[in-house]
Amino acid sequence: MTNLAQTPLSDRLRALVDTVQHNERTLRRFQDVELRLIGAQDFASFLDTLFAHLPQEFALASVSVWLDDRTPMLRDLLDPGALRALDLHNLKTSREGGFAASRLCPAGRPWLGRVSAMDEVARVTFFGAGTVPASAIVLPLAAGDKASGYLCLGSQDPARFGEGMATDILERFASIVTASLDNVAHRERLKQLGMTDSLTGLANRRYFDERMREEIQRAARYSVPVACLFIDVDSFKRINDTYGHLTGDRALAAVAACVRQQVRLGDTLARYGGEEFAALLQGDRSDALVAAERVRHAVELLDLQDDNGERIVLTVSIGVAARTIVGGGLDAAEMGQALMDAADRAMYLAKNNGRNRVEVAGD
């Protein structure tokens, strides 16, 4: 084997450029799959991207997923009737499969290697009783410290997934799969409960209040911070009075789309009423302030035009509140309302201090 240090410099540079170009092409292909997952409007299209597009794009012998049907947001998706309708052999939910996958991935780390090294339960879980691939990687789908599922990619090349292989790109991909799955679950739930605002396509107030209760309960269980943004379009009555209600509707839809792009995929965003929006974030006050300032700046740059092609200036005032919920036995609805009230007061402070700004609620 040739020692790379002994090869001519031009050959080494060429090899380095080839490696960089290969990595760039791989990243672009991953980004294409990730965009499909993020844009999936329902569970069926999400699974089609994983089970049909992903293996075709990366020449994989198999792709399979185990999901925990006890996870609150996945219960409806993984209802036995819904699973029978999907009829997908590579979507698994058995308890034994979950235990086998968790044994493979202690401490939330991926497992990779020859499939022959898997125990029988894990092999059957991910590949069934038929022919198995030569090598595979099992990636936890985890939000926080708890896995709601596992993604398994198999290859006929025994060296494709082996010990010592860098897994950072695949772990990042697994995080996108996790967030996209949560997003699909939210969308499906919105459809079932009729909790979508027709103008903006966002969740409505009823759904947001329900998610707030759930998030407060989760935050109390794990003693983690939760944050809320209350966002109000500045001088919206003037926009309606000057340009008409149709243009006002376009302004609300534009702001909604803009805010959606600035918050994380797993965050909850709703049209709370009129020209008011609310966002529920997992994170502390500093995380929420960064997100709020990102939203404020993005809305300020929006290019909404009136019927004559003139730009309409849009700005928002944002109130931020964040709490670390400690201990159980709390009234989640009451705690959620207190968080919303604090963010609402901070938003009015932003209005009074000149609009187009972010203010944070005090302790």
Secondary structure, DSSP 8 states (H G I E B T S, - for coil): ---GGGS-HHHHHHHHHHHHHHHHHHHHHHHHHHHHHHT--SHHHHHHIIIIIHHHHHT-SEEEEEE-TTSGGGTTTT-HHHHHHH--TTEE--HHHHHHHHHHSGGG--EEEEGGGS-HHHHHHHHTTS---SEEEEEEEEETTEEEEEEEEEES-TTTS-TT---HHHHHHHHHHHHHHHHHHHHHHHHHHT-B-TTT-SB-HHHHHHHHHHHHHHHHHHT-EEEEEEEEETTHHHHHHHH-HHHHHHHHHHHHHHHHHHS-TTSEEEEEETTEEEEEEES-HHHHHHHHHHHHHHHHT--EE-TTS-EE---EEEEEEEEE--SS---HHHHHHHHHHHHHHHHHHHHHTTSS-EEE---
